[in-house]
C-alpha cells in the first residue's frame, strides 16, 4: 500500500500499551464514508497491537463503519 511507511511511523510513535485517541475517522471531512479511510487502517493496526482506541467524529453516521473488534470507545 502507498501509505505503509506513514502508517508504520504512526504506529512506532505510539505506546506499545495503553490508549490512542483518533479525531476524525471518515475518508474526508463532512462525510460518513470510512471505506478507504487512513484512520480506519491505523485503528485496525493499533487494535491488532492491543491498543485501546478512543475516537471522535462529528458525524454520528460515521461510527457505523467502525471495526467490530478490539476495545473502541
C-alpha positions in Angstrom: 0.0 0.0 0.0 1.2 3.5 -0.8 1.0 4.8 2.8 2.6 1.8 4.6 5.6 3.8 5.7 3.4 6.6 7.1 1.2 4.1 8.9 4.4 2.4 10.4 5.7 5.8 11.6 2.4 6.5 13.3 2.4 3.1 14.9 6.0 3.4 16.0 5.3 6.8 17.6 2.6 5.3 19.9 3.0 3.4 23.1 3.0 -0.4 23.0 0.2 -0.5 25.5 -2.4 1.9 26.7 -4.6 4.0 24.5 -4.7 6.2 21.5 -7.2 9.0 20.6 -8.3 9.5 17.0 -10.1 12.6 15.8 -12.0 12.1 12.6 -12.4 8.7 11.1 -14.1 9.2 7.8 -12.5 9.2 4.4 -12.9 13.0 4.0 -14.4 15.9 6.1 -18.2 16.0 6.5 -18.6 12.5 5.1 -19.7 9.4 6.9 -17.8 7.2 4.4 -15.0 5.2 6.1 -14.1 2.9 3.1 -10.5 3.6 2.3 -10.0 5.8 5.3 -6.5 6.1 6.6 -7.8 6.4 10.1 -9.6 3.0 9.9 -6.3 1.4 8.7 -4.4 2.8 11.7 -7.2 1.9 14.1 -7.1 -1.7 12.9 -3.4 -1.9 13.2 -3.5 -0.4 16.8 -6.3 -2.8 17.8 -4.2 -5.7 16.5 -1.4 -4.5 18.6 -3.6 -4.4 21.8 -4.0 -0.6 22.0 -7.3 0.8 23.3 -8.8 3.3 20.9 -10.8 6.4 21.8 -12.4 8.0 18.7 -14.4 11.1 17.9 -16.1 12.1 14.7 -18.7 14.9 14.5 -20.9 12.8 12.2 -22.7 10.1 14.1 -23.3 8.1 10.9 -19.5 7.7 10.6 -19.5 5.2 13.6 -21.5 2.7 11.5 -18.3 1.9 9.6 -16.2 1.2 12.6 -14.4 -2.1 13.0 -16.3 -4.5 15.2 -13.2 -5.7 17.2 -11.0 -4.6 20.0 -11.6 -2.0 22.6 -13.1 1.1 20.9 -14.7 3.8 22.9 
